[in-house]
Amino acid sequence: MKNLYKGITCLILTLLCFQSEAQHPFVREPDYNRPALFQPLPEKINCRISSLESLLQNAAGSEVNFALADNFIFRGTIASVAVDEDSGIKSMVIRSTNFPGSAFSFSKITMEDGAVKYTGRIISFQHADAYELGFENGQYYFVKKGLYDLVNE
């Protein structure tokens, strides 16, 4: 009788495990029908790094208004600022007021040899397009990309 009880218990537990929802991973399908936020702007925009670097001196909560490039004014509020002197990284995130739902993240990375590298993105999870800061031929550019080229949901 003890063996029958143990066998039925194991069978019930095995069936419960197979029927459990935890065995099926949650996967969100990409939404390719989102509107484009930066549609009127070009695919590639020259970047003014000097205006971006001066932003790193501002404190969180500050209102900013600056030109990322010709005909590309970005307004918003600095949501966060992070400085790590040991690794040479300064970063900030600005929530936009003129491109609703978007945020601009910008980082300055100082290498051990003194060289400086910049990274950044302007992204909105409600829209289909984004800009990423790239470096080519000694010049920084904002390059338009699709949201799902940068983010996996």
Legacy VTK file of the C-alpha trace (Angstrom):
# vtk DataFile Version 3.0
C-alpha trace
ASCII
DATASET POLYDATA
POINTS 153 float
0.000 0.000 0.000
2.909 2.346 0.778
4.372 1.820 -2.710
1.003 2.539 -4.353
0.650 5.793 -2.364
4.201 6.914 -3.320
3.632 6.017 -6.970
0.353 7.952 -7.211
1.942 10.961 -5.474
4.878 10.956 -7.934
2.511 10.631 -10.897
0.376 13.576 -9.708
3.453 15.773 -9.110
4.845 14.902 -12.543
1.560 15.799 -14.247
1.379 19.082 -12.339
4.909 19.996 -13.431
4.079 19.400 -17.086
0.909 21.485 -16.866
2.577 24.357 -15.015
2.706 27.742 -16.790
6.216 28.285 -15.468
7.471 25.895 -18.108
6.528 28.311 -20.882
8.771 31.388 -21.127
7.082 34.765 -21.639
8.039 36.222 -25.020
6.817 39.611 -26.187
6.457 39.896 -29.934
7.924 43.055 -31.474
5.415 45.711 -32.520
6.549 46.869 -35.954
3.545 49.203 -36.334
4.815 51.887 -33.963
4.927 55.451 -35.300
8.263 57.037 -36.211
9.347 59.858 -33.910
12.258 61.171 -35.979
10.714 60.776 -39.436
11.376 64.357 -40.628
15.036 64.175 -39.568
17.815 62.770 -41.796
19.352 59.292 -41.461
22.743 60.662 -40.401
23.386 63.891 -38.495
26.719 65.520 -37.639
27.058 65.824 -33.887
28.420 68.729 -31.843
30.309 66.899 -29.101
31.392 70.170 -27.459
27.783 71.091 -26.647
27.128 67.596 -25.292
30.250 67.538 -23.134
29.257 70.794 -21.445
25.960 69.134 -20.393
27.874 66.779 -18.100
28.493 69.721 -15.745
24.759 70.118 -14.975
22.989 68.555 -12.019
20.020 66.211 -12.069
16.727 68.096 -12.301
18.167 70.880 -14.478
16.261 72.024 -17.542
18.419 71.924 -20.689
18.006 73.243 -24.201
20.795 72.509 -26.681
21.503 71.856 -30.344
22.537 68.289 -31.025
23.079 69.228 -34.655
21.884 71.767 -37.204
18.067 71.943 -37.107
17.946 69.448 -34.217
17.169 71.224 -30.943
16.704 68.948 -27.936
14.912 70.197 -24.806
14.359 68.309 -21.611
15.105 67.661 -17.975
18.190 65.873 -16.697
16.810 62.752 -15.021
20.103 61.360 -13.715
23.825 62.021 -13.617
26.444 59.416 -12.727
30.171 59.975 -12.249
32.684 57.215 -11.550
36.127 58.780 -11.244
37.847 55.402 -10.811
36.742 54.083 -14.191
36.657 57.490 -15.906
32.971 57.407 -16.842
30.525 60.317 -16.734
26.948 59.623 -17.810
23.619 61.373 -17.911
20.053 60.751 -19.007
17.784 63.544 -20.264
14.031 63.080 -20.613
12.840 65.060 -23.613
10.052 67.623 -23.571
9.991 68.312 -27.322
10.132 64.628 -28.384
7.536 63.127 -26.007
8.389 59.733 -24.574
12.035 59.843 -25.582
15.192 59.945 -23.514
18.751 60.848 -24.425
21.550 58.945 -22.704
25.088 60.248 -23.089
28.383 59.002 -21.648
31.956 60.235 -21.723
34.531 57.490 -21.198
38.143 58.421 -20.495
40.508 55.552 -21.274
43.650 54.767 -19.262
45.832 56.294 -21.996
43.854 59.572 -21.825
41.833 58.997 -24.993
38.169 59.987 -24.771
35.249 58.054 -26.229
31.582 59.114 -26.308
28.485 56.951 -26.502
24.851 57.930 -26.644
21.340 57.112 -27.755
18.056 58.899 -28.202
15.361 56.315 -27.772
11.644 56.029 -27.143
10.022 52.685 -26.416
6.756 54.076 -27.808
8.179 54.745 -31.279
9.803 52.733 -34.066
12.997 54.741 -34.577
15.955 55.904 -32.508
19.306 57.616 -32.905
22.641 56.160 -31.853
25.891 58.072 -31.557
28.544 56.650 -33.853
32.128 57.552 -34.735
33.393 57.592 -38.302
36.382 59.300 -39.952
37.238 61.323 -36.849
33.689 62.721 -36.520
30.747 61.788 -34.304
27.367 61.275 -35.952
23.864 60.424 -34.851
22.708 57.527 -37.019
19.009 56.694 -37.262
18.198 53.092 -36.432
15.118 51.026 -35.815
14.116 50.479 -32.197
14.457 46.715 -32.524
17.973 47.101 -33.949
18.969 48.468 -30.535
16.596 46.756 -28.093
15.319 43.224 -27.629
11.966 43.003 -25.871
LINES 1 154
153 0 1 2 3 4 5 6 7 8 9 10 11 12 13 14 15 16 17 18 19 20 21 22 23 24 25 26 27 28 29 30 31 32 33 34 35 36 37 38 39 40 41 42 43 44 45 46 47 48 49 50 51 52 53 54 55 56 57 58 59 60 61 62 63 64 65 66 67 68 69 70 71 72 73 74 75 76 77 78 79 80 81 82 83 84 85 86 87 88 89 90 91 92 93 94 95 96 97 98 99 100 101 102 103 104 105 106 107 108 109 110 111 112 113 114 115 116 117 118 119 120 121 122 123 124 125 126 127 128 129 130 131 132 133 134 135 136 137 138 139 140 141 142 143 144 145 146 147 148 149 150 151 152
